[in-house]
Amino acid sequence: MEKLQYISQGFTIEDQELNIRKALDNGVKWIQVRWKNAPENEFIKLCEISKKLCSDNQAVCIINDHVQIAKDIGADGVHLGLNDQSIEIARQVLGKDKIIGGTANTLSDVLQRMNEGCDYIGLGPLRFTSTKEKLSPILGFEGYENIIQDLKNQSLEVPKIFAIGGVVLNDIELLQQIGIYGVAVSGLITNETATVHEIKLALHE
């Protein structure tokens, strides 16, 4: 599984498509299509475009929230928030071979996600981020450290956890030392604050 996810960004379908194209051109191999409050027909169109772009670039295409759309367009999987459709139902709809990721904010969320059989967990936010409207309580490095330590104390295997929420290049080394698997970023790539090459180097990919 790739260690770098790009979460798409943009207020219009044109912005979204442009940002996804740029990320793929720069070497991103995992796109999560996320466009909150979009008109449904435009969102479906964006998902179709994204799936084709990802296929052309041998990249993974994950759809945020919308299980049925992911199935209809043949996406590689979905990412579900804590208040979205259940992982169990998503698994029934998509089948056992598709990737299903889930959001978490606390240790109990992580344990729930592990019990549900998520393929990976997006845990965050690390710090404040303007790309998410309803932000969960901020974890900081200490929050990640505590959760990983608690899992180890319970003799549980640490799942593939992606840090999300305001991650910058300098965070990656420390996150990896803590035991975080990868990062899911949006602004860092959209705003070209760091190159994909720099991020992958930091992730040892």
C-alpha positions as CSV (number, residue, x, y, z in Angstrom):
1,M,0.0,0.0,0.0
2,E,1.3,3.5,-1.0
3,K,2.3,5.7,1.9
4,L,1.2,8.9,0.4
5,Q,-2.5,9.8,-0.4
6,Y,-3.5,13.0,-2.1
7,I,-7.0,14.2,-1.0
8,S,-8.4,16.2,-3.9
9,Q,-9.2,19.9,-3.4
10,G,-11.1,22.6,-5.3
11,F,-14.4,24.4,-5.3
12,T,-15.3,23.6,-8.9
13,I,-15.0,20.5,-11.1
14,E,-12.4,22.3,-13.1
15,D,-10.3,23.1,-10.0
16,Q,-10.7,19.6,-8.7
17,E,-9.7,18.0,-12.1
18,L,-6.7,20.3,-12.5
19,N,-5.4,19.5,-9.0
20,I,-5.8,15.8,-9.5
21,R,-4.0,15.9,-12.8
22,K,-1.2,17.9,-11.3
23,A,-0.8,15.5,-8.4
24,L,-0.7,12.5,-10.8
25,D,1.8,14.3,-13.1
26,N,4.0,14.9,-10.1
27,G,4.1,11.2,-9.2
28,V,1.2,10.7,-6.7
29,K,0.0,7.1,-6.9
30,W,-3.1,7.3,-4.7
31,I,-5.9,9.8,-5.1
32,Q,-8.8,10.2,-2.7
33,V,-11.6,12.1,-4.6
34,R,-13.2,14.4,-2.0
35,W,-15.5,17.2,-2.9
36,K,-18.0,18.1,-0.2
37,N,-21.3,19.8,-1.0
38,A,-20.8,19.2,-4.8
39,P,-23.8,18.8,-7.1
40,E,-24.3,15.1,-7.4
41,N,-24.1,14.9,-11.2
42,E,-20.8,16.9,-11.2
43,F,-19.4,14.8,-8.4
44,I,-20.2,11.6,-10.4
45,K,-18.6,13.2,-13.5
46,L,-15.4,14.1,-11.4
47,C,-15.2,10.5,-10.1
48,E,-15.4,9.1,-13.6
49,I,-12.7,11.5,-14.9
50,S,-10.5,10.7,-11.8
51,K,-10.9,7.0,-12.3
52,K,-9.7,7.2,-15.9
53,L,-6.8,9.5,-15.0
54,C,-5.7,7.2,-12.2
55,S,-6.0,4.1,-14.5
56,D,-3.8,5.9,-17.1
57,N,-1.2,6.7,-14.4
58,Q,-1.4,3.3,-12.7
59,A,-2.7,5.0,-9.5
60,V,-5.2,4.0,-6.9
61,C,-8.6,5.9,-7.0
62,I,-10.6,6.0,-3.8
63,I,-13.9,7.8,-3.5
64,N,-14.7,9.7,-0.3
65,D,-18.1,8.8,1.3
66,H,-20.0,7.6,-1.7
67,V,-20.0,3.8,-1.7
68,Q,-22.5,3.3,-4.6
69,I,-20.7,5.8,-6.9
70,A,-17.4,4.0,-6.1
71,K,-19.0,0.7,-7.2
72,D,-20.7,2.2,-10.3
73,I,-17.5,3.7,-11.7
74,G,-15.3,0.8,-10.7
75,A,-13.1,2.8,-8.3
76,D,-10.5,1.0,-6.2
77,G,-12.4,1.6,-3.0
78,V,-13.8,4.2,-0.6
79,H,-12.9,6.2,2.4
80,L,-15.6,6.6,5.1
81,G,-16.0,9.1,7.9
82,L,-17.3,8.1,11.3
83,N,-20.8,9.3,10.4
84,D,-20.9,7.8,6.9
85,Q,-22.2,4.5,5.8
86,S,-21.0,1.5,7.8
87,I,-17.8,-0.4,6.8
88,E,-19.8,-3.6,6.9
89,I,-22.4,-2.4,4.3
90,A,-19.6,-0.9,2.2
91,R,-17.9,-4.3,2.2
92,Q,-21.1,-6.0,1.1
93,V,-21.6,-3.5,-1.7
94,L,-18.0,-3.4,-3.0
95,G,-16.8,-6.9,-2.3
96,K,-13.7,-8.2,-0.4
97,D,-11.1,-7.0,-2.9
98,K,-11.7,-3.3,-2.7
99,I,-9.9,-0.9,-0.4
100,I,-12.0,0.5,2.5
101,G,-10.5,3.2,4.7
102,G,-12.0,4.8,7.7
103,T,-11.5,8.0,9.7
104,A,-10.6,7.9,13.4
105,N,-9.9,10.6,16.0
106,T,-9.6,8.6,19.3
107,L,-8.3,5.3,20.5
108,S,-11.8,3.9,20.7
109,D,-12.3,5.0,17.0
110,V,-9.2,3.2,16.0
111,L,-10.2,0.0,17.9
112,Q,-13.7,0.2,16.2
113,R,-12.1,0.6,12.8
114,M,-9.8,-2.4,13.4
115,N,-12.8,-4.5,14.5
116,E,-14.7,-3.4,11.4
117,G,-11.8,-4.7,9.2
118,C,-10.7,-1.4,7.6
119,D,-7.8,-1.7,5.3
120,Y,-6.3,1.5,6.6
121,I,-7.2,4.2,9.1
122,G,-7.0,8.0,8.5
123,L,-6.2,9.3,12.0
124,G,-6.3,13.0,12.8
125,P,-6.2,15.9,12.7
126,L,-2.6,16.5,13.5
127,R,-3.2,20.2,13.7
128,F,-5.8,22.8,12.5
129,T,-6.7,22.6,8.8
130,S,-9.0,24.8,6.8
131,T,-9.8,22.0,4.2
132,K,-12.2,20.3,6.6
133,E,-15.4,22.0,7.8
134,K,-16.2,20.1,11.0
135,L,-12.8,19.5,12.5
136,S,-12.5,16.8,15.2
137,P,-10.4,17.6,18.3
138,I,-6.7,18.1,17.4
139,L,-4.4,15.3,18.3
140,G,-0.9,16.7,17.9
141,F,2.1,14.4,17.9
142,E,1.4,13.5,21.6
143,G,-2.1,12.2,20.6
144,Y,-0.6,9.9,17.9
145,E,2.1,8.7,20.3
146,N,-0.5,7.9,23.0
147,I,-2.8,5.9,20.7
148,I,0.1,3.9,19.2
149,Q,1.4,3.2,22.7
150,D,-2.0,2.1,24.0
151,L,-2.3,-0.3,21.1
152,K,1.1,-1.8,21.9
153,N,0.2,-2.0,25.6
154,Q,-2.8,-4.1,24.6
155,S,-0.5,-6.3,22.5
156,L,-2.4,-5.3,19.4
157,E,-0.8,-5.1,16.0
158,V,-0.6,-1.5,14.9
159,P,-2.8,-1.1,11.7
160,K,-1.8,1.0,8.7
161,I,-2.5,4.5,10.0
162,F,-2.3,7.6,7.9
163,A,-1.8,10.9,9.6
164,I,-4.3,13.6,8.3
165,G,-5.0,17.2,9.0
166,G,-2.4,20.0,8.3
167,V,0.6,17.7,7.8
168,V,3.7,19.5,6.5
169,L,6.9,18.0,5.2
170,N,8.9,18.4,8.5
171,D,6.3,16.4,10.4
172,I,6.8,13.2,8.4
173,E,10.0,12.0,10.0
174,L,8.6,12.3,13.5
175,L,5.3,10.7,12.5
176,Q,7.2,7.7,11.1
177,Q,9.3,7.4,14.3
178,I,6.0,7.3,16.3
179,G,4.8,4.4,14.1
180,I,2.5,6.1,11.7
181,Y,2.4,4.3,8.3
182,G,1.8,7.2,5.9
183,V,0.2,10.6,5.3
184,A,-2.9,11.8,3.6
185,V,-2.4,15.4,2.5
186,S,-4.3,18.0,0.5
187,G,-3.0,21.5,0.8
188,L,0.7,20.4,1.0
189,I,0.4,19.2,-2.6
190,T,-2.3,21.5,-4.0
191,N,-0.4,24.6,-2.9
192,E,2.9,23.0,-3.9
193,T,4.4,23.7,-0.4
194,A,6.4,20.5,-0.9
195,T,7.2,18.4,-4.0
196,V,5.8,14.8,-4.2
197,H,9.5,13.7,-4.5
198,E,10.4,15.4,-1.2
199,I,7.4,13.8,0.6
200,K,8.2,10.4,-0.7
201,L,11.8,10.7,0.3
202,A,10.6,11.6,3.8
203,L,8.4,8.5,3.8
204,H,11.3,6.4,2.6
205,E,9.3,5.4,-0.5
